[in-house]
């Protein structure tokens, strides 16, 4: 369906969008009734563009060449905005360059209409002028030349772009911005015809969040301008920052139109905050006000991170307090060069700078230029095109429209984007058709930069990280120190160059802005109650747990055979504890064991040297030598309990102990029986000695010992002792010990020894009053008393002693009982043999017997 009177074939839904413009644009459709002709009349007078050029196809542009300031409710123009004027010049340059290109839009001349407007209302009025055209009346004769542009370039600001892009979008006219970064403009439902050659703030916000994370700034302040750009930008940043573990101490918004007290409130917040890094999502107007007031109040020590709206603004140098902004960081679009652009700008400004006329210009009111003029001595922001950032975005915007038009004109029938593959009518190209081709445009600039738009109309996100540094000329310049490319994998998106960074407030190292210091290895984070996750206390890991990462939230338990070191940052092998020779306790035990062996060997030598003497013969020398041999084995078997337990040592230590002690006590038991039998044999008519002669004595010792050997054999066969790592007794170390295997076997061995000891003690006690010369019984009684006392106290001590001391208690019991028998039984006899030889005679012995009235 078409709109009667205009002859413009617009889609049906476009006519339904007209009520949206009733407050701003009134179009009256009038027809001359009865004559058959129709007319469209524009109500009111349209504002002509500041810069215009006719063409077959026209591109519109809206920029703000001038800066305005409000005085008593009236705007007054103050100065030229060179950056905006440069944008307009780039549009003109690019269009003229395209018109000269025989490969791009051949035989088609591009024109332009560029408006210079400041303020949302004026910018909106300019946009509507580009939509409606300048003709006051459109009839059937000139309807095809209504003046509507095929695309609109601009504006630089997000707020005015939001205002007119939504309205212009109802007419399906493409809007391409080079500087409007608000993430809200990616909403295709609200802004269906919006495109941009600058990345969305969504990507900038994520890049900024990664920047904070990279430098460890986890406790920051956030400020934003109170408009769509600031509110949407700071909201996206806070969301991304929280994903990277960055906490916001405060988040405030303000505008340059605020009263001074509102600004002062924000200054007070900054002054009393503990964070030292501030994210400022605002324009150059707001950051100038902040820097000025902070400078006046001498508030320093802050690191600023800025959005692209102010971080590279040339006017910052001229503001009061700009020194506080030196060292600021921020992302901006990549720099580029536009070949031939220098000549265009130099030609336009040459005559104004040197007040002369070039030969090939139409300016005849000035003197001709001499040719000796030099721009090297002239500093102008307008003529500096060595590093273009946003200007290149304007250049790409023009070429995006040109390539869309070129694809439209070169469309092959049957391969078009419209229904049934039809192509557009190249004689009557409509904006909505250009819009269709802009969605699929894809080309590469001469500098090798690829240009295309995603489904939201956004261009690829690639930024340069800049650092504001002072130059030798006293101006601030953004030095590129890194890049961010969202198209790369996550770990490669953010890359820093090896370029020195100037930090805020003249700091020589990276500023620190954290709520809590980093938790070192060996500690874990515990959140402070009622505060963000960045505020925490560092608690040391408990014993047996470690954290080998900084800022760890958990401590990991070490495996069962490992334990934490003192720093709690590494699991180390648990200390192995056993009774070793190289420690004091082990050395002392070994010393006393060997001392016992030596004393026993000396006793053997003494007895052997005096084996024919009465005292040796009277006390059964054969059993005495066998007892001394068994005592030697008792002393030696204690050594098997020292050292690291092995399979063989575990089986040897308990069985050797059991057998040698039974052999020892069997000998003592035999000597006790011999004493009793010998006393009874001296009585008249007694023949008891023939029943317990030497053969019977040896047999008794052998039988008693064989029973113990049998018990040990059964023990080793059924369930022998084995080395065991005891990790339950102590958490921080492993006790290497011998497990009994069968507790029944151990206590059977020990119980049999105790049974023989008690029997020996009873018999010795019965013979304690025998004549002295025959009486070994009282010495045996005393030795068995010591033996029983030692082993009775051994049981509770053994059970209650921890770790290696259990083994030490067992060795002590062996040595104490062995020393008790050696000293109690043999020391008195050695004393007589060595120091009282006169008593070691048969006469002396017989004399003693007569004194007791005992006769043979």
Residue pairs with C-beta under 8 A, 6 or more apart in sequence:
1 12
1 15
2 8
2 9
2 10
3 10
3 15
3 29
4 29
4 31
4 38
5 29
5 30
5 31
5 38
5 39
5 40
5 138
5 139
5 140
5 143
6 40
6 138
6 143
6 146
7 140
7 143
7 144
8 143
8 146
8 148
8 430
9 428
9 430
10 171
10 172
10 430
10 432
11 172
11 432
14 170
14 171
14 172
14 432
17 170
17 171
18 27
18 170
20 167
20 170
21 27
21 128
21 167
21 170
24 124
24 125
24 128
24 167
25 128
25 131
25 132
26 43
26 44
27 40
27 42
27 43
27 132
28 40
28 41
28 43
29 38
29 40
30 38
30 39
30 40
30 41
31 37
31 38
31 39
32 38
32 39
37 139
37 140
38 139
38 140
39 137
39 138
39 139
40 137
40 138
40 139
40 143
40 146
41 136
41 137
41 138
42 132
42 133
42 135
42 136
42 137
45 136
46 129
46 132
46 133
46 134
46 136
47 115
47 125
47 126
47 129
48 134
49 113
49 114
49 115
49 126
49 129
50 65
50 88
50 114
50 115
50 116
51 88
51 92
51 112
51 113
51 114
51 116
52 111
52 112
52 113
52 114
53 92
53 95
53 111
53 112
54 109
54 111
55 95
55 99
55 109
55 110
55 111
55 112
56 108
56 109
56 110
56 111
57 105
57 108
57 109
57 110
57 111
57 150
57 405
57 429
58 110
58 111
58 112
58 113
58 147
58 149
58 150
59 91
59 95
59 110
59 111
59 112
59 113
59 149
59 150
59 151
59 152
59 153
59 398
59 401
60 112
60 113
60 114
60 115
60 130
60 149
60 151
60 152
60 153
61 87
61 88
61 91
61 112
61 113
61 114
61 115
61 152
61 153
61 154
62 114
62 115
62 117
62 123
62 126
62 127
62 130
62 152
62 153
62 154
62 155
62 160
62 164
63 84
63 85
63 87
63 88
63 114
63 115
63 116
63 154
63 155
63 156
64 81
64 84
64 116
64 117
64 118
64 123
64 155
64 156
64 157
65 80
65 81
65 84
65 85
65 88
65 116
66 77
66 78
66 79
66 80
66 81
66 116
66 118
67 77
67 78
67 79
67 80
67 81
67 118
68 75
68 76
68 77
68 78
68 118
68 119
69 75
69 76
69 78
75 118
75 119
82 314
82 380
82 381
82 382
83 314
83 381
83 390
83 391
84 156
85 382
86 345
86 382
86 385
86 391
87 154
87 156
87 178
87 390
87 391
87 394
88 114
88 116
89 344
89 345
89 348
90 338
90 341
90 391
90 394
90 395
90 398
91 112
91 114
91 153
91 394
91 398
92 112
92 114
92 344
93 338
93 340
93 341
93 344
93 395
94 394
94 395
94 398
94 399
94 402
95 110
95 111
95 112
95 398
97 340
98 104
98 105
98 110
98 398
98 399
98 402
99 105
99 109
99 110
104 402
104 403
104 406
105 402
105 405
105 406
105 409
108 405
108 409
110 402
110 405
113 130
113 149
115 123
115 126
115 129
115 130
117 123
117 125
117 126
119 160
120 159
120 160
120 163
123 155
123 160
123 163
123 164
124 160
124 163
124 164
124 167
127 152
127 164
127 167
127 168
128 164
128 167
130 148
130 149
130 152
130 173
131 148
131 149
131 168
131 171
131 173
132 147
132 148
133 146
133 147
133 148
134 147
135 142
135 145
135 146
135 147
138 146
144 428
148 173
148 431
149 173
149 431
150 173
150 174
150 401
150 405
150 429
150 430
150 431
150 434
151 173
151 174
151 175
151 176
151 401
151 404
151 431
151 434
151 438
152 168
152 173
152 174
152 175
152 176
153 176
153 177
153 178
153 394
153 397
153 398
153 401
154 161
154 175
154 177
154 178
155 161
155 164
155 177
155 179
155 180
156 177
156 178
156 179
156 180
156 390
157 179
157 180
157 229
157 283
158 180
158 181
158 182
158 184
158 185
158 227
158 228
158 229
159 227
159 228
159 229
161 175
161 177
161 180
161 182
161 185
161 194
162 180
162 182
162 184
162 185
162 191
162 228
164 175
165 175
165 177
165 185
165 191
165 193
165 194
166 190
166 191
168 175
168 193
169 175
169 191
169 192
169 193
169 194
171 431
171 432
172 192
172 193
172 430
172 431
172 432
172 435
173 193
173 431
173 432
173 435
174 193
174 195
174 401
174 404
174 431
174 434
174 435
174 438
175 191
175 193
175 194
175 195
176 194
176 195
176 196
176 197
176 397
176 400
176 401
176 438
177 185
177 194
177 195
177 196
177 197
177 198
177 397
178 196
178 197
178 198
178 390
178 393
178 394
178 396
178 397
179 198
179 390
179 393
180 196
180 198
180 229
181 196
181 198
181 199
181 200
181 201
181 204
181 229
181 233
181 307
181 308
181 309
182 200
182 201
182 228
182 229
182 232
182 233
183 200
183 201
183 202
183 205
183 232
183 233
183 236
184 190
184 228
184 232
185 191
185 194
185 196
185 200
185 457
186 200
186 202
186 456
186 457
186 458
187 456
188 455
188 456
188 457
191 457
193 435
194 457
195 397
195 400
195 438
195 453
195 457
195 459
196 393
196 457
196 458
196 459
197 393
197 394
197 396
197 397
197 400
197 451
197 459
198 308
198 333
198 390
198 393
198 459
199 333
199 458
199 459
199 460
199 461
199 462
199 463
199 486
200 456
200 458
200 461
201 229
201 232
201 233
201 236
201 307
202 236
203 461
203 463
203 486
204 233
204 307
204 308
204 331
204 461
204 463
205 233
205 236
205 237
205 239
205 240
206 236
206 240
206 486
207 331
207 461
207 463
207 484
207 486
207 493
207 494
208 237
208 240
208 241
208 279
208 305
208 307
208 330
208 331
209 237
209 240
209 241
209 243
209 244
209 246
210 244
210 484
210 493
210 494
211 305
211 329
211 331
211 465
211 494
212 218
212 220
212 241
212 244
212 246
212 277
212 279
212 305
213 244
213 245
213 246
214 494
214 496
215 510
215 511
216 510
216 512
216 514
216 518
217 246
217 277
217 303
217 511
217 513
217 514
218 245
218 246
218 247
218 513
218 514
218 515
218 534
219 247
219 249
219 274
219 275
219 277
219 513
219 514
219 515
219 534
219 535
220 241
220 246
220 247
220 248
220 249
220 275
220 277
220 278
220 279
220 513
221 248
221 249
221 250
221 251
221 252
221 269
221 270
221 273
221 275
221 277
221 278
221 279
222 234
222 237
222 238
222 248
222 250
222 251
222 252
222 278
222 279
222 281
223 234
223 251
223 252
223 253
223 254
223 266
223 278
223 279
223 280
223 281
223 282
223 286
223 290
224 230
224 231
224 233
224 234
224 251
224 252
224 253
224 280
224 281
224 282
225 253
225 254
225 255
225 256
225 281
225 282
225 283
225 286
226 253
226 254
226 255
227 255
229 281
229 283
229 309
230 253
230 281
230 282
231 253
233 281
233 307
234 251
234 253
234 279
234 281
237 279
237 281
238 248
238 251
241 247
241 248
242 248
245 533
245 534
246 534
247 515
247 532
247 533
247 534
247 535
248 532
249 273
249 274
249 275
249 515
250 269
250 273
250 275
252 266
252 269
254 262
254 263
254 266
254 286
255 286
256 283
256 285
256 286
256 289
263 289
263 290
263 293
264 293
266 290
267 290
267 293
267 294
267 297
267 299
270 278
270 294
270 299
270 302
271 297
271 299
274 515
275 513
275 515
276 301
276 302
276 303
276 511
276 512
276 513
277 302
277 303
277 304
277 305
277 511
277 513
278 302
278 303
278 304
278 305
279 305
280 286
280 287
280 290
280 304
280 305
280 306
280 307
280 310
281 307
281 309
282 307
282 309
282 310
283 309
283 310
284 309
284 310
284 313
284 315
284 316
286 310
287 304
287 306
287 310
287 316
287 325
288 315
288 316
288 319
288 320
288 321
288 322
291 319
291 320
291 321
291 322
291 324
291 325
292 319
292 320
292 321
293 321
294 300
294 302
294 321
294 324
295 320
295 321
295 323
295 324
296 320
296 321
300 324
300 505
301 504
301 505
302 324
302 504
302 505
303 327
303 328
303 329
303 503
303 504
303 505
303 507
303 511
303 513
304 324
304 325
304 327
304 328
304 329
304 504
305 328
305 329
305 330
306 328
306 329
306 330
307 330
307 331
308 330
308 331
308 332
308 333
308 463
310 316
310 330
311 328
311 329
311 330
311 331
311 332
311 466
311 468
311 478
312 330
312 332
312 389
312 466
312 478
314 381
316 322
316 325
316 468
316 476
317 474
317 475
317 476
322 476
324 504
324 505
325 468
325 476
326 468
326 469
326 470
326 476
326 502
326 504
326 506
327 467
327 468
327 469
327 501
327 502
327 503
327 504
327 505
327 506
327 507
328 467
328 468
328 504
329 465
329 466
329 467
329 468
329 501
330 465
330 466
330 468
330 478
331 463
331 464
331 465
331 466
331 484
332 389
332 463
332 464
332 466
332 478
333 389
333 390
333 392
333 393
333 462
333 463
333 464
334 389
334 392
334 449
334 462
334 463
334 464
334 483
335 387
335 388
335 389
335 392
335 464
335 480
336 388
336 389
336 392
336 395
336 445
336 447
336 449
337 385
337 386
337 387
337 388
337 447
338 385
338 388
338 391
338 392
338 395
339 446
341 385
341 388
341 395
342 383
342 385
345 382
345 383
345 385
346 375
346 383
347 358
349 380
349 382
349 383
350 356
350 358
350 369
350 373
350 375
351 357
351 358
351 361
351 363
351 366
351 369
353 373
353 375
353 378
353 380
354 369
354 373
355 366
355 367
356 366
356 367
356 368
356 369
356 370
356 373
357 363
357 364
357 365
357 366
357 367
357 368
357 369
358 368
358 369
359 368
359 369
375 383
379 473
385 391
388 395
389 464
395 445
396 445
396 449
396 451
396 459
399 443
399 445
399 451
400 438
400 441
400 443
400 451
400 453
401 434
401 438
403 441
403 443
404 434
404 437
404 438
404 441
405 429
405 434
405 437
407 437
407 440
407 441
408 423
408 424
408 426
408 429
408 433
408 434
408 437
409 426
409 429
411 417
411 423
411 424
412 423
413 421
413 422
413 423
414 421
414 422
415 421
415 423
416 422
416 423
416 424
417 436
417 437
417 440
418 424
418 433
418 436
424 430
424 433
438 453
439 453
441 451
441 452
441 453
442 450
442 451
442 452
443 450
443 451
443 452
444 450
444 451
445 451
450 460
451 459
452 459
452 460
453 459
460 486
460 487
461 484
461 485
461 486
461 487
462 483
462 484
462 485
462 486
462 487
463 483
463 484
463 485
464 480
464 482
464 483
464 484
465 480
465 481
465 482
465 483
465 484
465 496
466 478
466 479
466 480
466 481
467 478
467 479
467 481
467 499
467 501
467 502
468 476
468 477
468 478
468 479
468 502
469 476
469 477
469 478
469 479
469 502
470 476
470 477
470 502
471 477
479 499
480 497
480 499
481 496
481 497
481 499
481 501
482 494
482 495
482 496
482 497
483 494
483 495
483 497
484 493
484 494
484 495
485 492
485 493
486 493
503 509
503 510
503 511
504 511
514 534
515 531
515 532
515 534
515 535
515 536
516 525
516 528
516 534
516 535
516 536
516 537
516 538
517 538
518 550
518 551
519 525
519 536
519 538
519 547
519 550
519 551
519 552
520 538
520 550
521 546
521 547
521 548
521 549
521 550
521 552
521 567
521 568
521 569
522 540
522 541
522 546
522 547
522 567
522 568
522 569
523 538
523 539
523 540
523 541
523 547
523 552
523 568
524 538
524 539
524 541
524 547
524 552
524 553
524 554
524 555
525 536
525 537
525 538
525 539
525 551
525 552
525 553
526 536
526 537
526 538
526 539
527 533
527 535
527 536
528 535
528 536
528 537
540 568
541 547
541 555
541 564
541 568
542 555
543 563
543 564
543 731
543 732
544 557
544 558
544 563
544 564
544 731
544 732
545 555
545 556
545 557
545 558
545 564
545 568
546 555
546 556
546 558
546 564
546 565
546 568
546 569
546 570
546 571
547 554
547 555
547 556
547 568
547 569
548 556
548 569
548 570
555 568
558 564
558 571
559 571
560 727
561 573
561 574
561 725
561 727
561 734
562 571
562 572
562 573
562 574
563 571
563 572
563 573
563 574
563 575
563 731
563 732
563 733
564 570
564 571
564 572
565 571
565 572
574 727
574 732
574 733
574 734
575 732
575 733
575 734
576 644
576 733
576 734
576 736
577 730
577 733
577 734
577 735
577 736
577 803
577 804
578 643
578 644
578 645
578 735
578 736
578 737
578 804
578 807
579 585
579 586
579 589
579 641
579 642
579 643
579 804
579 807
579 808
579 811
580 586
580 642
580 643
580 644
581 587
581 590
581 642
581 643
585 804
585 808
586 642
589 638
589 642
589 808
589 811
589 812
589 815
590 639
590 642
592 815
593 635
593 636
593 638
593 639
593 811
593 815
594 635
596 631
596 634
596 635
596 815
596 818
596 819
596 822
597 632
597 635
597 636
599 822
600 628
600 631
600 632
600 635
600 822
601 632
603 628
603 822
603 826
603 830
604 625
604 628
604 629
604 632
606 830
606 833
606 834
607 616
607 621
607 624
607 625
607 628
607 826
607 829
607 830
607 833
608 625
610 616
610 833
610 840
611 617
611 621
613 833
613 840
614 840
614 841
614 842
614 845
615 829
615 832
615 833
615 839
615 840
615 845
616 624
616 829
616 833
618 773
618 774
618 845
619 671
619 776
619 829
620 670
620 671
620 674
620 697
622 694
622 697
622 698
623 667
623 670
623 671
623 674
623 697
623 701
624 671
624 826
626 663
626 667
626 701
627 664
627 667
627 668
627 671
627 821
627 825
628 826
630 660
630 663
630 664
630 667
631 664
631 818
631 821
631 822
633 656
633 660
633 663
633 664
634 657
634 660
634 661
634 664
634 814
634 817
634 818
635 815
635 818
637 653
637 656
637 657
637 660
637 814
638 657
638 811
638 814
638 815
638 818
640 649
640 652
640 653
640 656
640 657
641 653
641 807
641 810
641 811
641 814
642 807
642 811
643 649
644 736
645 723
645 724
645 736
645 737
645 738
646 723
647 722
647 723
649 723
649 738
650 720
650 721
650 722
650 723
650 738
650 739
651 716
651 720
651 721
653 721
653 738
654 712
654 721
654 738
654 740
654 746
654 749
655 712
655 715
655 716
655 749
657 749
657 814
658 708
658 711
658 712
658 749
658 750
658 752
658 753
659 705
659 708
659 709
659 712
661 753
661 814
661 817
662 704
662 705
662 707
662 708
662 752
662 753
662 756
663 701
663 705
664 818
664 821
665 704
665 753
665 756
665 757
665 760
665 787
666 700
666 701
666 704
666 705
666 756
667 701
668 760
668 780
668 783
668 784
668 821
668 825
669 700
669 704
669 756
669 759
669 760
669 763
670 697
670 700
670 701
671 776
671 780
671 825
672 760
672 763
672 764
672 767
672 776
672 777
672 780
673 692
673 697
673 700
673 763
674 692
674 697
675 767
675 770
675 774
675 775
675 776
675 777
675 780
676 763
676 766
676 767
676 770
676 777
677 688
677 689
677 691
677 692
678 689
678 774
679 767
679 770
679 771
679 774
680 686
680 688
681 687
681 688
681 689
682 854
682 855
682 856
704 756
707 752
708 749
708 752
708 753
711 745
711 748
711 749
711 752
712 745
712 749
714 745
715 741
715 742
715 745
715 746
715 748
715 749
718 742
718 745
719 741
719 742
719 745
720 741
720 742
721 738
721 739
721 740
721 741
721 746
722 738
722 739
722 741
723 736
723 737
723 738
723 739
724 736
724 737
724 738
724 739
725 734
725 735
725 736
726 734
726 735
726 736
726 737
726 803
727 734
727 735
729 735
729 802
729 803
730 802
730 803
733 803
735 802
735 803
735 804
737 803
737 804
737 806
737 807
740 746
750 791
753 791
754 788
754 791
757 784
757 787
757 788
757 791
758 788
760 780
760 784
761 781
761 784
761 785
761 787
761 788
763 777
764 777
764 778
764 780
764 781
764 784
765 777
765 781
766 777
767 775
767 777
767 778
768 775
768 777
768 778
768 781
769 775
770 777
771 848
771 849
771 852
771 854
772 848
773 844
773 845
773 848
773 849
774 849
776 825
779 824
779 825
779 828
780 824
780 825
782 824
783 820
783 821
783 823
783 824
783 825
786 816
786 817
786 820
786 821
786 824
787 817
787 820
787 821
790 813
790 816
790 817
790 820
791 813
791 817
794 809
794 810
794 813
797 809
798 806
798 809
798 810
798 813
801 808
801 809
832 839
832 840
833 840
838 844
849 855
849 856
